[in-house]
Amino acid sequence: MREKITADLKTAMKAGDRARVDALRLINAGLKDKDIEARGAGKTLSEDDVLALLQKMIKSRQESLDIYEKNNRPELADKERFEIAVISSYLPSQMSEAEVADAIRATVAELGATSIKDMGKVVAALKAKYAGRMDFGNASAVVKAALTG
C-alpha cells in the first residue's frame, strides 16, 4: 500500500495536481508518525494498523466536514470531501449493511455468544476478520441488538 501511495504522489506531482499532492502528503505524514510511534514501542506497523490509521483520518475529516457545512464554509468543506475521497481510495471496499449483519450473525453463532457479556469477544473477532471493511461504530450497535435479542 505504501508503494502505491508513493507512486501516486509522484504521479500527482508530475501532473501538477496540488490538491491530490497535499492529500497524499497528509497520508504519508500520518504513516511516518505511526511508524515512529511503533518503533518506540519496539514494533513494526502492520497492514491492519495502516487501515486503522486511514479510517481514523477519514473519521477526523468527516467531523471537520460537518463543522464546515454547519458554519457555511463550502470551500473548506469541499477540501475535506476531496481528502476523504483520496484516503478512501486506499481502503478496501466497505461491506454493505446486509453483509455486516450476516457477518455478525455468523460470528455470534461461531463464538456461541448468548448475552451482552460476550459483546467484547464478538467485536474483537469481527475486528480481526474484517479490519478496514466494516464500520465498527455502527457494527457495535448491531452486535448489541443481536445479543440482547
Summary of the structure (lengths in Angstrom):
residues: 149
radius of gyration: 18.2
end to end distance: 40.1
largest distance: 56.2
contacts: 392
relative contact order: 0.10
helix: 80%
strand: 0%
